Amino acid sequence: MSEKKMISIWFFVGLMLLIIGVIITAMGIYYLVHPETHTAMAHLNPSLWWGVIILVAGTLFLVFSIIDYRRA
């Protein structure tokens, strides 16, 4: 008999982080090309940095959950 494998919750957490990271990174790139805000930290472009950080975190969660899924 074949045993059904369950997908880990971390797969869905990684997928959610990946989607949010893509959206925030896209907005950071948009604000880099079209600067329209005049806030105190606008020159540092925090949305781009945080978008990339969230994107990397989501990718790591997805990769490790897929590796764990295939190993089990």
C-alpha positions in Angstrom: 0.0 0.0 0.0 1.2 3.5 -0.7 1.3 5.9 2.1 0.0 9.5 1.7 2.6 12.1 2.5 1.4 15.3 4.2 2.7 18.6 3.2 4.4 20.5 6.1 2.9 23.8 7.3 6.3 25.4 6.6 5.7 24.9 2.9 2.6 27.2 3.1 4.5 29.6 5.3 7.3 29.8 2.7 4.8 30.2 -0.1 3.1 33.0 1.7 6.4 34.7 2.4 7.5 34.3 -1.2 4.3 35.9 -2.6 4.5 38.8 -0.1 8.2 39.2 -0.8 7.6 39.4 -4.6 5.0 42.1 -4.0 7.1 44.2 -1.7 10.2 43.8 -3.9 8.2 44.9 -6.9 7.0 48.0 -5.1 10.6 48.7 -4.0 11.8 48.5 -7.6 8.9 50.7 -8.6 9.7 53.3 -6.0 13.4 53.1 -7.0 12.5 54.0 -10.6 9.7 56.5 -9.7 10.6 58.2 -6.4 7.5 60.0 -5.2 7.8 59.8 -1.4 9.7 62.3 0.6 10.1 60.5 3.9 13.1 60.4 6.2 14.4 57.0 4.9 13.3 57.2 1.3 16.9 57.4 0.1 17.6 53.9 1.6 14.6 52.3 -0.1 13.5 50.1 2.8 10.8 48.4 0.8 13.3 47.0 -1.6 15.6 45.7 1.1 12.8 44.1 3.2 11.2 42.7 0.1 14.4 40.9 -0.8 14.9 39.7 2.7 11.3 38.3 2.8 11.8 36.8 -0.6 14.9 35.0 0.4 13.3 33.7 3.7 10.3 32.4 1.7 12.6 30.7 -0.8 14.6 29.0 2.0 11.4 27.8 3.7 10.1 26.4 0.4 13.4 24.7 -0.5 13.8 23.1 3.0 10.2 21.9 3.1 10.5 20.3 -0.4 13.7 18.6 0.6 12.0 17.3 3.8 8.9 16.2 1.8 11.0 14.2 -0.7 13.1 12.6 2.1 10.2 11.4 4.1 
